[in-house]
Amino acid sequence: MRACIQRVSRARVVVESETVGEIGRGGLVLLGIAGTDTDAELNWLADKIVGLRIFEDSAGKMNCSLSDIEGQILVVSQFTLYGDCRKGRRPSFISAAPPEMAEAMYEKFIARLVEQGITTAMGRFRTHMQVELVNDGPVTIWIDTDQT
């Protein structure tokens, strides 16, 4: 799994002029799922994101997690994180999970965050979305479970 996490002061997803997911302070997670991903990687990644200390404490140091600040999270499925651009000019997405598998893993990932008490919003799977965010910092973190 791959995740691009952005610390935000607010973010939302719009589909056909309708807001389908919206958060205040917290994190926007662009989530890519590979065809080889397992529940173990899913759980590890969700837990890592919830505990990641990327929010500032009273001294201005990144010492607080999403849980610590009672932040929210917006998760957007993004198979293009598995785009391989090494050959030619058109990315190959062969490593990305097939849609049925990816959707099931995406829903499990959301459920794992909710289980941990995180207010969670989501995009709409397999839909053209417009993602709006205010990146706070900016702070952007990349996590790839293949590199753990």
N, C-alpha and C positions, 0 to 999 in steps of 0.2 A: 504494500500500500504506500501511497505517496500522499503527503499533505502539505499544502502551502497555507501557513497560518498567518493571518494578519491581525495585529492588534488594532481595534477600531473603536471610535467613539460612537459610531452608528453604522448600520449596513442594512440593505434590503435587497430582495429579489422581486423583479417585476416580470410577469408573463402576460402578454397581450393587454397591457395597461392596467393589470390587476396586481396589487402587492400580495405575493403569496408567502413571504417570510420577511420578518423585520426584527432587528434587535437594536438595543442601545449599546452601552459600553460592554466590550467583551472581545470576542474573536470571530473572524470570518475564516472558515476552513474550506478550502478547495480540496476535494477528496478524489483521488484517483485509485482505482482498484484494478489489480492485475489478475489475470486468469489463474495464477498460482497462489493467490492469497488464501489464508485460512482464518478461522475464528481466533486463533491464538494471536495472530498479528493484528487483527481488528481490535481485540481487547487491549493489547499492549499499547496500540496507537491512541485509542480513546483515553485510556488512563494517563498516558504521557501528556496529552494535550490538556487535560483537566488540571494536572499538577504542574505544568510548565510555568516557571516563574518569569513571566514577561511583563508584569504590571508593576508600576512603581509603588514603593512604600512611602511613608511620610518623609523620608530622607532623600527621595528621588532616585533610589536604587531599584533595579528590577529584582524585587525580592518576593513579589506576591503572585499567586496563581489565580486562575479563573475562579476557583472555589473561594479563595481568600477575599476577593473583591465582590463576591456574589455577582459575577459577570454572566453575560449571556453568550450564546454561541449560535452562529448561523452556518449550516453545513450545505455546501453546494457540490453535487456530484460533477466531476470533471474528468472524463476519460482522456482528454487531450494532454493531461499530465504524463501520459505514457507515449506521447508522440516521439518517435525515433526519427531524427533529422540527419542521420549520418550519411545517408545515400540520397542522391537526387535532391529535388526541391519540394516534394510533397511528403509530409510526415507519414510514417507508417504507424498504425495503432494496433499492430498484431499482438502486443503484450498486454493490452487492456482486456479486462474480463468481458465475456459476452454480456449483453444487456440484462438477461434474466438473472445471471449470477451477480452482476454488479448491483442491480436493484435490491436483491435480497441482502447483500452485504451492507449496502448503504443504509437500509432500514435497521439492520442489527447494530450498526455503528451509532445511529441516532438513539436507539433504545438504550445502548450502553451509557451514553451521555446523560440521558434522562434518569436512569437508575442511580446515577451519582448526584442527582439533585440539581443538575445544570438546566436552566431555562434554555430550551433549544428550539430554534426555528430551522426551516429547511427550504431549499429550492424545490422545483418540481422536476422529477427524474424524466429524462428523454424529451425535454422540452427546450425550445429556444428561450433563454432567459437573459434579462438585463440585470446585472449585478452592480449596485451602487454602494460605495463605501467611503468612509472618511478614515484613512489609515492614520492611526494615532502614533506619532513618533517621527518618522515612520518606523514601525517594527514589523518585519516579515521574516518568518522562520520556515525552513524547509526540512521535512522529516521524511525519510525513505526507510521503510522497515527492512529492505534488503541490505541496508548499510549499518544495521545494528549488531 
